[in-house]
Each structure stands twice: as C-alpha cells, then as structure tokens.
Amino acid sequence: MYVKRYYSLWMTVRWSKKPLFYGLLYSAIIIAIYELTAIPFTLPWEPISVIGIAVAFYLGFKNNSSYDRTWEARKIWGAIVNDSRKFATAILTMIDSKEGQKHQVLKKEIVYRHIAWMLALKHVLRIKKSWEHDEDPEKLVFAPSFCGEFAAGLTAEVKKYLSDEEFVYFQSKGNIPSQILKRQSEEIERLKNDGLISDYKQVWLHQIISKLYDDQGMCERIKNFPLPRQYASTALWMNYVFCALIPFGLLNIFDQSTALHVWLTIPFSGLIIWIFFLMDKIGDYSENPFEAAYNDVPISSIARAVEIDLREMLDDTDIPGAYPVENGFMM
C-alpha cells in the first residue's frame, strides 16, 4: 500500500504506460492512413459520447465494487488486530498463576500459538489465485524487506512459534490457520478441566476463538471468491470498443478546422484512452486486496505490528522491528 500523500505523475504514468503508448500509436496510425488515403474515417461524436457515458457509469460501478472489497479486507484485519490483543490479554490475566513459572510457560505457548495462526493466515492469503495478477511478489523491487520475507515462506515465520510436534502436525493439514484455532480451543478446554479458569472465562475465551474464526472466514471469502468475471470482463471489452472509436470521433471534430488541427486527434485520443484504461486498471487491481500489489491491504505490516504488541506483553527481548516504509510502500 502506498502511504505518501500522492502518487507522483511519473509513477502513475509508469504504472499505466501501456494504454497511453498504445493509444497514441493507434491514433497516429488512424490519422496517418486518413492523411495518406483521404478515406472518410470520421464518425459523428454524439453516438460515441453516448457509449462513453455508458462505459463511465459501468467503470464507476466496477470501481465501487472493487473498493468495497478492499475496504472490507482492511476492516477485517482491523478486527484481527483488536481480537488478537483481547485474546492475549485474557490469556495473560485470566489464567490462575499459583504455580508460577509453569503457568507462565503455558501462557507463552498459547500466545505464541496465536501469533503462529495470524502469520499462517497472512501467508495463506498471499497464495496466488488464477484470477489474480501474475506479478511475482519475490520481485517487488520497491519493497525489498517484504520480498525477503515472502521468499522465506510460511515455515520460516510460523515454525519458531510452535513446537516441532505441532508444526509437523499442522503441516499435514490443508488449512493450517483453522487447525491452529482448533488446537487453541482444545487448550482452553484443558485449562478449564485443570481448574485454571472458571466456566465463565472458558465461555468468554471460546467466544474470542469464534470471532477469530469469523475473521479468518471473511478473509477467505474475499480471497477465494473473485469479483464476478462477467462484471470485470464486460467493463474491459466495453472500454476497448469505446476507445477504438475515439480517434474517429475526434477526427470529425478537428477536421472541421485547419489541416494542422487534424493532428491534434493523436494527443487528445491518447489522453482519453489512457484515462479510461487507467480507471479500469485501478478497479482491476482493487478487486484482490491480498495479492501484494501496489495498493493492497498491508497485511504483513499489520501482522508484524500485532506480533510486536503480543511479544511485548510477554516481556520478550528479541522482538523483531516493524517493517519499514520503503519507497513510499508498506506491505
């Protein structure tokens, strides 16, 4: 996610340079053929503008829907932050500590297991789906710290918070985060049976576990169900049809002036084509907020912030630092 006040114009153009280049090239070819052959290429602008209005409305609908997915993803991870702090605080304060060091180790194991759940969920959400973009997160040169973490994979981050036996067990399962929460529920049951928490505390802790399951499920809903392809595809092809007609409509306008003005069709057509494809691209990249692209939810930075919070609650000493903002991006 970009966190500076504005993208620079150069960054915006670089991100969307292909439609700008192809729009200028396409318009130049149309004008060159028109000038060399005198074929009447012009079309009245009025019907083209009607198509443009329809395309603009459709792109607005698509972008609103895409933004809703991104904003919902951010709210879910905000809830994960809150629920993680509540769970860790409850574990550290509600368990009877009469046996001192033994119970301190038990508390630490449970909190560490929760950190493992959050980090595992983060890595699961980064796995590519067929409808997502094909950029390789290991090659995101604008965020080298994130690239190193992504290349190391789930094992490097999660294993240090679990026992060897638990890690081997979880690796054999298809949904590691779900299995970790199941193990947490079993641990809470043992705490109750051992007399370390009351019935009320058991119910309250299970409610937090249930909320964490809800958070995970909402993330999986966004990750595993794309914006319906008919909406994404229709917007793209409507955009192509409209942009293909733009030079012919502008040629009709500029051709009514001097011959020199005919060549103004090229920059104006390229600009309009670029704007419409830029709008489409913004919506396209907002559909999938967990794929580690320029504008996605920075779940790595959020997870690291929670990891720091929880380990500080445990008075750990070798706590990792927060992810830096690199080139204006946090991941």
Order of alpha helices (4+ residues) and beta strands (2+ residues): alpha-alpha-alpha-alpha-alpha-alpha-alpha-alpha-alpha-alpha-alpha
